[in-house]
């Protein structure tokens, strides 16, 4: 596997320079990231029994397949891993008879769901929100106990402790406890998801970053606010993200451009908008800590990268383990023009009628073992950056925020 990984690493460097990528700097960086994620997650999916021919075929696909096709494969690769994670969590938290009944009920609910269209670009609920199901009975385990049991099943879990980054503002860091192979999903970015139509409802708008460094944005404009999630909890509950959890001052979260994207916020849409009604979420999720990962210090390299993950809301038996909720309950198509988002009359093109929730996960870019997770924040180089920020790649920073 080590030899095959070396071939993948060489392919990542070569394909990143390919002239076939988009000319627009920002979209070029997006395509380069998808290309890397395609290679990493596909490598992970090959498993220990892979052979050199399999690796060469994937590398060839990465050089020829369209970005759209690679995106689809990345989603499938990531979903496969998260599905396995959810199965482990069920085994840890649910009584055996409950697992069987949930599986049967979930298959019945999926088959009875109504079809919808145009849901790949903006996801919400049409019509009144459904009544929340009763919170299922779970085993009375603490967050720490769940974390240890997950490590026993999955091979790794996460811990939050004093960072090894050598500067005073590093505070707490996010550490992998165990071993994870390259391409593994190692963390979820939790919190409330805002699509462009609802930017004005992010607390503190328009300077949403003033008192909140736990914001992150996807390339498609979806913004996730992890501040309400904090450090999770010790039970499964209906969570709507309205309670702001104070994260300890020594826990330095993401700034990574949250103070740069406020200018992307558009004028408000007409009408009133309601917040999320909440969903039944497992607050003991041991991997819902991506917002606590630090940026590498000078001379250090990141070992994880951000990966967009569109969770299919038809997967009812997995829903509790996706630590995100959507703000708003209306589907509004938006289009970007320069640095602003505007309401669009055009419907999104979608090949699927399955509603999704736009989230983010962290994917390992190399094999990891008992070490701190480091993420390139990619702060904009057009504005003054914190003294502690050491650029990993100035060109990537420029393209990301162009």
N, C-alpha and C positions, 0 to 999 in steps of 0.2 A: 504493500500500500504506500510506503514511503516513496518509492520510485514513481508510482503513478501520481502522487501528489506533486512531486517536483515537476512533472510534465504539465500538470494543471497550472502551477504557479507560472511557468514559462508562457503558457497560453494566455494567462491573465495579462501579463505585461505586453505581449505582442498584440493581442486583440484590442487593448485599450488605446493603441495608437492607430487603429484602422481608420482609413479615410471614409469608410462607409457610414460612419456615425453621422448624426445630424450636424449641420453647420452651426446652428444656434448654440451658443456656449452652454446655456443652462440645460437644454435638452440633450446636448452631447454628454454632459456629465451624468444625466439620468440614464442614458443608454449604456454608458460605460459601467455604471453601477449594476444595472440589470444583467449585463454581460458577465460581470464578476459573480453575481449571485447565482446566475444560471450554472456556471462552472462549479462553484463551491457546493451548492445544494445538490446538484446532480452527482458530484463526486461522493457526497455523503450518502446518497441513496444507493450508490453502487454497492456499498457495504464491503465487508472483508473478503468476500468471495469474488471480487471483480478481477478482471484480467486486463492486460494492456490494450487489447483490441477494443474493450468497452470504453476505456478512457479516450482512446484516439477517436472513436466515433462521436463522443460527446464534444470533444474539442473541435472536430470538423463541423458539427451542428452549430456550435457557438459562433463559428466564422461565417456560416451561411444562412442560418435561420433568421427570420425577421425579429425585430425587438418585441413585437406583439406576441409572436410564438414563444419567445424566450420568457416573456412575462407569464404566460399561461403555465409554462413548465415550472417556473419558480414557485408560482402559487400552489401547484400540485405537489411539488416537493416539500414545501413548508407545511402545507395542510396535512400531508401524510405524517410528518413528525408530530404536529400538534395533536392529531387524532390519537397517536400512540400515548402522548403525554396525558391526554384527557382520560384515556382508558386506565392508566396507572392511578390517576387521581380518584377515579371511581372505585377502584379496588381498595384504595387506602381509606376513603371516607364513607362509602356507602355500604350498608349491609348487603350480603350476597343476594338475598331475594329482591332487594330494591334495584340492583344492577340489572337483573333479568327483566323486571317489569318495565324499567325505564327504556331498555332497548326496544321492547315490543311497542310501547306507547309512542316512542320517537318515530318508528317506521310508519305507524298509522297516521301520525300528525303530518309527516312530510308528504304522504300521498294525498292528503286532503287539503293541502295549502293551495290557495288560488294563485294563478299565474299572473305575473306583472311584467311590464316592459320598461325599457329605458332606465335600468337601475344600476348600471355599472359606474356612472359618474356621480350620482347623488343618491344616497340611500336614506329612506325614512319609512314611516308607516302611513298607509293611506287609510283614511277613515279613523274612527275613534280607537285609542289604544286598547289592547286587549286587557282583560283582568289578569292580574298576576296569579300564577298557580301557587298553591300552598308550598311553603319552603320545605323541601324534603328533609327527613330525618337523616342526620349524619353522625358519624362516630364522634364522641366528645374529645377530640384531639386538639392540642394547642398548635399554634403556627409552627413552633420549633419541632414538635413531634411529626407533623405532616412533612416538614422539610426533610427530616432525617429519613423518613420512610420513602420519600420520593428518591432520595439519593440511592437507597438500597435497590429501588426498582429501575431507575433511569440511568444511574451511574454518576449523576451529579446533581447538585442543588446550588443555591446561592446564599451567601452570607454578606451582611453589611457590617463593616468594621473599619478601623482607622486606615486611611489610604496610605500607600507607600510612595505617592507622588511627593517629591521633595520641595513643597512650598506650603506656607502656612494656611493658605486658603483651600487646600485640598480637602481637609476635613475627613468625612467618612467616604469610603470607597466600596465598590461592589466587587465581591470575590466569588469565583467559581470554586466550589468545594467538590472535588472529584475530578473525573476526566471526561472531556467532550472532544469529539473528532471535528475536523474542519467541516464547515457547512452545517453544523448542528445549531438548532434554535436554542439559545441559552437564556433568553429573557424576553418578557413582554413589556411594552411601554403602556402602563395602565392609565386610566382616567377618562375624562369626558371628551368626546370627539365633536368638533365643530366643523361643519362644512362651510365654504365661503359665504353662503347666504346668511349665515348666523354669526359672522365675525363680531358684529356689534354687541352680541350677548356674552362675549368672553369677559369675565370680570376685569374691570379696570380699563376697558376700551376708551380711547384708542391706544393709550400707552399700556398695553396689557402686560408688559414685562416689568413694569415699575416695581411691583412687589411680588413677582412670581417668576422664578428662574426655572420652573418645571414645565415649560411649554416647548413643543416641537412641532414642526410642520412637514408634511409630505410634499413631494413634488407636485401632486395634483391639487394642492391647496388645503387639504384637510389638516386641521390643527388639533393636537391632543394636549389637554391640560391635566397633568398628573398631580397637581397640588392637592386636590380633594382626596385622592387615594392615599396619600401619605405612605405609611409603612404597612398598609393592609389592616387586617384585624384577626379575630379569633373565632369567627363563625361564618356561616353562609347566611346571607340576608338580602332583602330588597334594597338595592343601593341606587341612589339617584344623583350622587355627586354634588349635592347642594351644600353639604357640610365641608367647610374648608379645614383641612387638617394641618396643624402647624408642624412643619418638619424642622427638626432640631437645627440650630444655627450652624453646627459643625458638619452638617450633611450638605455638601456642595453639590447641587444637582446640575441640570443642563442650563447653560445660557446659549450656547451654540447657535446664535443667530436669532433667538427669540426677540432680542432687542433690535433686530434688523428687519424683521418681517412686518412690523406694525404698519409700515408704509404701504403694504400690500392690501390693507383693509379698505373695503369699498364703502360707499355711502349706504345707509340702511335701506332695506326694502320696506315698502309700505305695509301696514297692517301689524297686528300683534302676533307674537310668537310665544308659544309655551315651551318650557324646558322639558327635559326628559322625565318621564313618569317613573323611571327606574326599572331595573331588571334584577332577577335573583342571581347574585354573583357570589362566588366562593372567595371570601376575603383572606383566606389562609393560603392563597396561591403562592407557592415558594419561588416562582419565577417572575412575579410581577414587580420587578425592581429595576427595570432598565433606566428609569429616570435618575438613578443614583450612581450611574457609571461615570467615571471621570475621564477627562481629556488627557492624553499622554503628555508627560513633561518633555522638555527638549532632549533629544537623543533617544527617546523611546518611540516605539511604533504601536499603532492600534492593533488589537487582536480580535475585534468584532466590528461589524458594520450594520447599519440600519437596513432593514428589509421591509418593504410594504407588504402587508398581508390583508387581503379582503376576506374576512370571515363570512362564510355562507350562513345566514340566519336560519336556514332550514335545518341546520344541524342542532336540533334542540338538546340532544343529550351531551353536547359539548359546550353549550352556551355559558354555563355557570363558571367555566374556567377561562373565559376570555374576559380579562379585567377592564372592559370598556363599555361605556354607554354612549348613545347618540343624543346630542342636544337637538331638540326640535322634533317635530313629527310630520313635517311636510317635505315633499320632494321638490327641490328647486334647482333647475339647470342653470349653471353659471359658466361664463367664459372669461378668460383672462385677456386683458388688453394692456400691454406694458406692465406696470406695477399695480394694476387695479383689477378687481373682479366685478363683472356686471351681470345682471340677470339676462338670461338668454331665452329666446322663444324656441330655439332649436332643441329637439329632444336628443338625449344621448344615444349613441349607437351601441347596442349591446347584443351579444350573441347568446345571452342567457337571461332567463326570466327569474333567476334566483336572487333575492335581495341579499345584500352584503353589508357588513360594517367595516369601514376602512380603519385599519389599525397598523401598528408597527411592531416588529420584533427585532431582536439582535441576533445576528448569525456569526458564528466563529469563522475567522479567516485563516486560522491554522489550528492544529491540535492544541488543546488547552489542558492544563493539569494544576489544580490548587494554586491559582494565581488571580491577580486583580484584572478585571475586565476594563479595557481601555478603548474608548470610542472617539474617533476624530469628530470634534464638534463642528468643524468647517465654519468658523465665524467669518462674517463678511470682512474683506480687507478694504472695503470702501469707508469704513467707520473706525473710530478708535476702539481697540480691543484691550481686554484686561491685561495687566502686566504678566500674569501667570500663563497667558496663552502663547504656546509655541506652535506655529503652523506646521502641519505634517506635510502639506503640499499646497503652496500658495496658489498654484494654477487651479487646483480643484476648488479651493475656497472662492476664487474669482468666478469660475464657471457656475458654481452652485447658486450664487447670489447675483448673477449678471441680469 
